[in-house]
Amino acid sequence: MKKNLLIIHGGGPTAVLNASLYGALKEAGKYPQIGRIYGAKNGTGGVLREKFISLEEVPDDKLQLLLQTPGSAIGTSRDELGEKEYERMAEVLIKWEIGYVLFNGGNGTMDTCGKLHKTCRNKGMDIAVMGIPKTMDNDISVTDHSPGFGSAARFIAQSTRELCADVRGLPIHVVVMEASGRNAGWITAAAALASDDGGPGPDLIYLPEIPFDEDQYIEDVKKLLTRKKGIVIVVSEGLKDQEGNPVVEPIFKTGRATYFGDVSSYLAGLVIKRLGYKARGEKPGLLGRASILLQSSVDREEAELAGELACRAVLQKESGKMVAFRRLSTSPYRIEPFLVDIEEVMLVEKTMPKAFINEEGNGVTESFKEWCRPLLGGKLTQMTHFNQE
């Protein structure tokens, strides 16, 4: 008897979320035991409302476009779920004859994946549930890195290089660029790769793993201003003070989702007020996860692979697990995929290790750059400069 496959997206999109969808759909097409292939319309809410998108007959030319489409082609969500919602989802799976479920998302989604797996198991249901990692923040535990991060890292590194070139051409102010990252500074740290191959790079980097000291920040900037007039600083949106409070009060918070205030503008304002020097804030925001022009080829390929392997795993009756990557070597870059028990990654947040942060707490180490470099999928745009000081 054929069983149907359901794919669910959760949390914030990335530049390669649809690449994982592509990998799963291409793999699913190889198995005659799969009947219908559904996508949950707008995440878990779509499951609860029984709103599904039929995907098994999407033409190949449309499927190929998934590889160059950011966001989520089936829709995602940040639904808050309780016990009754998991019971309801289990009922829907039975009603729609779904035997295989793929959850594609980050920490919260892996938590949902694990809880639905447990609900189905406790009810004695023959349904396989598998997780596909996705997060631009790179904060899913166990796996070396997550699909979505490489493209976000490439975006911030290239954007920082371009910003630094601009400031170098008109060195009259301090520019503070704010990068995504609630508690983990992986994306912010990737800005350091702007200086690869002699390119212009940031002067200071501040991560949420290190308590932010406003006085030390001003001293760092003041010291730099004694030898240069144009400064670029990259900071995480999730910077916190010594007591663990956000440097700027969040605009809005609901569940795990936090809408941070403008940290870049606040820190630029500190420079103006305390040093009397021109400063401004920049905030790419969602552009950092939506850029296809700066999509990492490595990221795209690994996202596709993760979708493919997750689909293959549920067809082999694996359940309650997530596809993960193990780094075998950095130069040459080699990884191997494996399956990790979902309980090891449910809401377990991976932050930057101390070995990747410099002693001053205002930059990163060479070991981080070595680790991160292959994930960018190639070199950044080369630049030149004739006006040497």
C-alpha positions as CSV (number, residue, x, y, z in Angstrom):
1,M,0.0,0.0,0.0
2,K,1.3,3.4,-1.0
3,K,1.8,6.1,1.6
4,N,2.0,9.8,1.1
5,L,4.9,12.1,1.9
6,L,4.6,15.5,3.6
7,I,7.2,18.3,3.7
8,I,6.9,21.1,6.2
9,H,9.0,24.3,6.4
10,G,9.5,26.1,9.7
11,G,11.0,29.3,10.9
12,G,12.8,32.0,8.9
13,P,13.6,31.3,5.3
14,T,17.2,31.2,3.8
15,A,18.7,31.5,0.3
16,V,18.8,27.7,0.1
17,L,15.7,26.5,1.9
18,N,14.1,25.7,-1.5
19,A,17.2,23.8,-2.5
20,S,16.5,21.3,0.2
21,L,12.9,21.1,-1.0
22,Y,14.3,20.4,-4.5
23,G,16.6,17.6,-3.2
24,A,13.7,16.0,-1.3
25,L,11.3,16.1,-4.2
26,K,13.8,14.8,-6.7
27,E,14.7,11.9,-4.4
28,A,11.0,11.2,-3.6
29,G,10.3,10.7,-7.3
30,K,12.5,7.6,-7.3
31,Y,10.2,5.6,-4.9
32,P,7.1,3.9,-6.2
33,Q,5.9,3.3,-2.6
34,I,5.3,7.0,-2.3
35,G,1.8,8.0,-3.4
36,R,1.2,11.7,-3.2
37,I,3.8,14.3,-2.2
38,Y,2.4,17.2,-0.2
39,G,3.9,20.5,1.0
40,A,2.3,22.0,4.1
41,K,0.9,25.4,3.1
42,N,2.6,27.9,5.5
43,G,4.2,25.5,7.9
44,T,2.6,23.6,10.8
45,G,-0.5,25.8,10.6
46,G,-1.2,24.3,7.2
47,V,-1.1,20.9,8.7
48,L,-3.5,21.8,11.4
49,R,-5.9,23.4,8.8
50,E,-5.3,20.6,6.3
51,K,-4.1,23.0,3.7
52,F,-1.7,21.1,1.5
53,I,0.0,21.8,-1.9
54,S,0.4,18.9,-4.3
55,L,4.0,18.7,-5.5
56,E,4.4,15.3,-7.2
57,E,3.4,16.7,-10.7
58,V,5.4,19.9,-10.7
59,P,7.2,20.1,-14.0
60,D,11.0,19.8,-14.0
61,D,11.6,23.3,-15.3
62,K,9.7,24.7,-12.3
63,L,11.5,22.4,-9.9
64,Q,14.9,23.7,-11.2
65,L,13.9,27.2,-10.3
66,L,13.8,26.2,-6.7
67,L,17.6,26.3,-6.7
68,Q,17.6,30.0,-7.4
69,T,14.6,31.0,-5.4
70,P,15.0,32.4,-1.9
71,G,12.3,32.2,0.8
72,S,10.0,29.2,0.9
73,A,8.1,28.0,-2.1
74,I,5.5,26.3,0.1
75,G,5.4,28.8,2.9
76,T,6.8,28.7,6.4
77,S,5.7,29.8,9.9
78,R,6.6,30.3,13.5
79,D,3.5,28.7,15.0
80,E,3.4,28.1,18.8
81,L,2.3,24.5,19.4
82,G,1.0,22.6,22.5
83,E,0.1,19.1,23.2
84,K,-3.3,19.4,21.6
85,E,-1.8,20.7,18.3
86,Y,0.5,17.6,18.1
87,E,-2.5,15.4,18.7
88,R,-4.3,17.2,16.0
89,M,-1.4,16.9,13.6
90,A,-1.2,13.1,14.2
91,E,-4.9,12.8,13.4
92,V,-4.4,14.8,10.1
93,L,-1.5,12.5,9.1
94,I,-3.7,9.4,9.5
95,K,-6.6,11.0,7.6
96,W,-4.4,12.0,4.7
97,E,-2.6,8.6,4.7
98,I,0.8,10.2,5.3
99,G,3.6,7.8,6.2
100,Y,6.6,10.0,5.8
101,V,7.2,13.5,7.2
102,L,10.1,15.8,6.5
103,F,10.6,18.9,8.7
104,N,13.0,21.5,7.3
105,G,14.0,24.2,9.7
106,G,16.1,25.4,12.6
107,N,16.2,24.8,16.4
108,G,12.5,25.4,17.0
109,T,11.5,23.3,14.0
110,M,13.7,20.4,15.1
111,D,11.9,20.7,18.5
112,T,8.6,20.4,16.6
113,C,10.0,17.5,14.6
114,G,11.0,15.6,17.7
115,K,7.7,16.2,19.5
116,L,5.7,15.0,16.5
117,H,7.9,11.9,16.2
118,K,7.3,11.2,19.9
119,T,3.5,11.7,19.5
120,C,3.3,9.3,16.6
121,R,5.5,6.7,18.4
122,N,3.4,6.9,21.6
123,K,0.3,6.3,19.5
124,G,1.9,3.3,17.8
125,M,1.6,5.0,14.4
126,D,3.7,3.7,11.5
127,I,4.9,7.2,10.5
128,A,8.6,8.2,9.9
129,V,9.5,11.7,10.8
130,M,12.9,13.2,9.8
131,G,14.6,16.6,10.2
132,I,16.4,18.6,7.5
133,P,18.6,21.4,9.1
134,K,18.1,24.9,8.0
135,T,19.3,28.1,9.6
136,M,21.2,31.1,8.5
137,D,22.3,31.6,12.1
138,N,24.2,28.3,12.1
139,D,23.1,27.6,15.7
140,I,21.9,24.0,15.4
141,S,24.0,21.8,17.6
142,V,26.0,18.6,16.6
143,T,26.2,19.4,12.9
144,D,29.4,21.2,11.8
145,H,27.3,23.8,10.1
146,S,23.8,24.2,8.7
147,P,22.4,24.9,5.2
148,G,21.5,28.5,5.0
149,F,24.6,29.8,6.9
150,G,27.1,29.6,4.0
151,S,25.0,32.0,1.8
152,A,24.4,34.4,4.8
153,A,28.1,34.3,5.5
154,R,29.0,35.1,1.9
155,F,26.5,38.0,1.9
156,I,27.8,39.6,5.0
157,A,31.5,39.1,3.9
158,Q,30.9,40.6,0.4
159,S,28.7,43.4,1.7
160,T,31.3,44.3,4.4
161,R,34.0,44.4,1.7
162,E,31.9,46.7,-0.4
163,L,31.1,48.9,2.6
164,C,34.8,49.1,3.6
165,A,35.8,50.1,0.0
166,D,33.2,52.9,0.2
167,V,34.4,54.2,3.5
168,R,38.0,53.9,2.4
169,G,37.2,56.2,-0.6
170,L,35.6,58.8,1.7
171,P,37.0,58.3,5.2
172,I,35.0,60.8,7.2
173,H,32.9,58.7,9.6
174,V,32.5,55.6,11.7
175,V,30.0,53.1,10.1
176,V,28.4,50.4,12.2
177,M,26.8,47.5,10.3
178,E,24.4,45.3,12.1
179,A,24.2,41.6,11.2
180,S,21.6,38.9,12.2
181,G,22.2,36.7,15.2
182,R,20.2,36.5,18.3
183,N,22.5,34.6,20.6
184,A,25.1,33.2,18.2
185,G,27.6,35.4,16.3
186,W,28.4,33.1,13.4
187,I,27.0,35.5,10.7
188,T,28.6,38.6,12.3
189,A,31.9,36.8,12.5
190,A,31.9,35.9,8.8
191,A,32.3,39.7,8.1
192,A,36.0,39.1,8.9
193,L,36.4,37.2,5.6
194,A,36.0,40.5,3.8
195,S,39.7,41.0,4.2
196,D,40.6,37.8,2.4
197,D,43.1,38.2,-0.4
198,G,44.0,41.7,0.6
199,G,40.5,43.0,0.4
200,P,39.2,45.8,2.7
201,G,37.8,44.4,5.9
202,P,36.2,45.5,9.1
203,D,38.1,47.2,11.9
204,L,36.1,45.8,14.8
205,I,33.6,42.9,15.3
206,Y,31.4,42.5,18.3
207,L,29.6,39.2,19.0
208,P,26.7,38.2,21.3
209,E,28.9,35.6,23.0
210,I,31.0,38.3,24.6
211,P,29.2,40.7,27.1
212,F,29.2,44.2,25.4
213,D,31.0,47.0,27.3
214,E,30.1,50.4,26.0
215,D,33.1,52.1,27.6
216,Q,35.5,49.6,26.1
217,Y,33.7,50.0,22.7
218,I,34.3,53.7,22.8
219,E,37.9,53.2,23.8
220,D,38.4,50.8,20.9
221,V,36.9,53.3,18.4
222,K,38.9,56.2,20.0
223,K,42.1,54.3,19.6
224,L,41.4,53.6,15.9
225,L,40.6,57.2,15.3
226,T,44.2,58.2,16.2
227,R,45.4,56.5,13.1
228,K,42.5,56.4,10.6
229,K,39.5,58.6,9.8
230,G,37.2,56.0,8.3
231,I,36.2,53.0,10.4
232,V,33.9,50.0,9.8
233,I,32.4,48.0,12.7
234,V,30.2,44.9,12.3
235,V,28.0,44.0,15.3
236,S,25.4,41.4,16.1
237,E,21.8,42.4,16.6
238,G,21.8,40.3,19.8
239,L,24.5,42.2,21.7
240,K,24.0,42.0,25.5
241,D,25.5,43.8,28.4
242,Q,27.2,42.3,31.4
243,E,23.9,41.4,33.0
244,G,22.7,39.6,29.9
245,N,20.2,42.4,28.9
246,P,20.0,43.5,25.2
247,V,22.1,46.6,24.5
248,V,19.0,48.0,22.9
249,E,15.6,47.1,24.2
250,P,13.7,44.8,21.8
251,I,10.9,46.4,19.9
252,F,8.7,43.3,20.2
253,K,9.1,39.7,21.5
254,T,6.8,36.7,21.2
255,G,7.9,33.2,22.0
256,R,11.4,32.6,20.7
257,A,11.0,35.4,18.1
258,T,12.6,38.7,19.1
259,Y,12.4,41.9,17.0
260,F,15.6,43.7,18.1
261,G,16.0,47.5,18.2
262,D,18.4,49.2,15.9
263,V,21.7,48.3,17.6
264,S,23.8,49.8,14.7
265,S,22.1,53.2,15.0
266,Y,22.4,53.1,18.8
267,L,26.2,52.3,18.6
268,A,26.7,55.0,16.0
269,G,24.9,57.4,18.2
270,L,27.3,56.6,21.1
271,V,30.2,57.6,18.9
272,I,28.6,60.9,18.0
273,K,27.6,61.7,21.6
274,R,30.8,60.6,23.4
275,L,33.5,61.3,20.8
276,G,31.9,64.0,18.7
277,Y,32.7,62.2,15.5
278,K,30.4,61.6,12.5
279,A,28.9,58.1,12.5
280,R,26.0,56.1,11.0
281,G,24.4,52.7,11.2
282,E,23.6,50.3,8.4
283,K,21.3,47.2,8.7
284,P,20.9,44.8,5.7
285,G,18.3,42.9,7.7
286,L,16.3,40.3,5.6
287,L,18.5,41.0,2.5
288,G,21.1,38.9,4.3
289,R,19.0,35.7,3.9
290,A,17.3,36.5,0.6
291,S,20.2,37.3,-1.8
292,I,20.4,34.8,-4.6
293,L,23.2,36.8,-6.3
294,L,25.4,36.1,-3.2
295,Q,24.1,32.5,-2.7
296,S,27.0,30.2,-1.9
297,S,27.3,27.3,-4.3
298,V,28.6,25.0,-1.5
299,D,25.6,26.0,0.6
300,R,23.2,25.3,-2.2
301,E,24.7,21.9,-3.0
302,E,24.7,20.8,0.7
303,A,21.1,22.0,1.2
304,E,20.0,19.9,-1.8
305,L,22.0,16.9,-0.4
306,A,20.4,17.3,3.0
307,G,16.9,17.2,1.5
308,E,17.8,14.2,-0.6
309,L,19.3,12.2,2.3
310,A,16.4,13.0,4.7
311,C,13.9,11.7,2.1
312,R,16.0,8.6,1.6
313,A,16.2,8.0,5.3
314,V,12.4,8.1,6.0
315,L,11.9,5.6,3.1
316,Q,14.3,3.3,5.0
317,K,12.1,3.7,8.1
318,E,14.5,6.0,9.9
319,S,12.6,8.3,12.3
320,G,13.2,10.8,15.0
321,K,16.5,11.9,13.5
322,M,18.1,14.9,11.6
323,V,20.6,15.0,8.8
324,A,23.9,16.5,10.0
325,F,27.3,17.2,8.5
326,R,30.7,16.1,9.9
327,R,33.8,18.0,8.8
328,L,36.5,15.6,7.6
329,S,39.0,18.2,6.4
330,T,39.1,21.9,5.7
331,S,41.8,22.1,3.1
332,P,40.7,20.4,0.9
333,Y,37.2,20.9,2.1
334,R,35.4,17.6,2.7
335,I,32.3,16.7,4.8
336,E,30.3,13.5,5.4
337,P,26.6,13.4,6.2
338,F,25.2,11.4,9.1
339,L,22.0,11.1,11.1
340,V,21.8,12.4,14.6
341,D,19.0,11.6,17.1
342,I,16.6,14.5,17.1
343,E,16.7,14.8,20.9
344,E,20.3,15.9,20.7
345,V,19.4,19.0,18.7
346,M,15.9,20.0,20.0
347,L,16.3,23.7,21.0
348,V,20.0,23.1,21.8
349,E,21.7,26.3,20.6
350,K,25.3,26.3,19.3
351,T,27.2,29.5,19.8
352,M,30.7,30.5,18.8
353,P,33.5,28.7,20.7
354,K,36.1,30.7,22.5
355,A,38.8,29.5,20.1
356,F,37.0,31.5,17.3
357,I,37.0,34.8,19.2
358,N,40.0,37.0,19.8
359,E,41.3,37.8,23.3
360,E,40.1,41.4,23.1
361,G,36.6,40.3,22.3
362,N,36.3,42.6,19.3
363,G,37.2,40.3,16.5
364,V,37.7,36.7,15.4
365,T,40.7,34.4,15.1
366,E,42.4,32.9,12.1
367,S,41.0,29.5,13.1
368,F,37.5,30.8,12.6
369,K,38.3,32.2,9.2
370,E,39.9,28.9,8.2
371,W,36.8,27.0,9.3
372,C,34.3,29.4,7.6
373,R,36.1,30.1,4.3
374,P,35.1,27.0,2.4
375,L,31.4,27.6,3.2
376,L,31.4,30.8,1.2
377,G,31.6,28.8,-2.1
378,G,34.5,30.7,-3.7
379,K,36.3,34.0,-3.5
380,L,34.7,37.3,-3.1
381,T,34.8,40.1,-5.7
382,Q,38.3,41.4,-6.1
383,M,38.9,45.1,-5.6
384,T,41.7,47.7,-5.9
385,H,42.7,51.0,-4.4
386,F,45.3,53.6,-5.5
387,N,45.1,56.2,-2.8
388,Q,47.5,54.8,-0.3
389,E,48.1,56.7,2.9
